[in-house]
Amino acid sequence: MKFNQLKLASLALSAAVLVSSCGGGSQEKTSDAGSEFDAAKEQVAADVSKVLKDLPPPSEVPYLLMNAGAEFDPSLINSLDKMAAYQNDGTKAALNLGVYATDIGYLASYEKSELALDYMGECQKLAAPVGVASAIDYGMISRFEANMESKDSLAAIINEVMQKSGERLSELEELNSAALLLAGSWVEGVYISTTIVNTYPEDLPEESRTLILEPLVKIVIDQKTSLNDLLQVMNDVPESDDVNSMRAELEKVKAIYDGELAEVEKQISENTGSFVLKANTLDNLASEVSRIRASIVN
């Protein structure tokens, strides 16, 4: 059992034993145990809240891709036609709200403002089931519409939506939903990135193609840090089958980062000039993330 949860479980057991015991002073001991239990719960929520704030916002990866010269591909984002299928499933709603947040960031980065606004409006349908209706309300949609000429402003609004969502879920002690929301956003960002790299035209000279792809690959490699942060969140939140399942999937992705991609990360960081980026560098990562993403959106 995870440390924070072990601590909570131990305190809960102590409180239960004290409640069932007899004799003077038992009420005082029970009160002390209850207070300690509440304090431990608050500490878990605070730890999770901190990591939520430290994770990169949903607009970051799409913005980096755009700056690195990647072309926009509308086929990469999740269709709004699937929205209705997510609304009656809390887990699907949380995961796909994260997916759509990154998709909106992708659209905004490439100045597809009208479509981004459509996506933002439709996301209200998932906000209520997840418990974050206040984060995507009419006022937020109006602000988004009023700033459609500025992709930086749109990115800031998207990031604010995710931050407010995380804060709201922490207040409600719905930390599992917060973790799933972030997982969906992370998976979508890496899915878009790896797909762009793996489908990049091969009709360029190898040297030119390498120069173009290297910054894109680096964007993917750099997501290892945020993956570790995300897994920390998933280790801290209360146990649930949905979180456990998604954490197990992301651990498989982490194994690829820690294994075959560790040398790639080292070579890129050292920049010796002798390292040649191969077209299949991200094949296994792309395949694994694509599989996880399909399980989320389908």
ABEGO torsion letter per residue (X at the ends): XBAAAAAAAAAAAAAAAAAABBEBGAAAAAAAAAAAAAAAAAAAAAAAAAAAAABBBAAAAAAAAAAAGBBBBAAABBBAAAAAAAAABAAAAAAAAAAAAAAAAAAAAAGBAAAAAAAAAAAAAAAAAAGAAAABBAAAAAAAAAAAABAAAAAAAAAAAAAAAAAAAAAAGBAAAAAAAAAAAAAAAAAAAAAAAAABBAABBAAAAAAAAAAAAAAAAAAAAAAAAAAAAAAABBBBAAAAAAAAAAAAAAAAAABAAAAAAAAAAAGAGABBBBAAAAAAAAAAAAAAAAAAAX
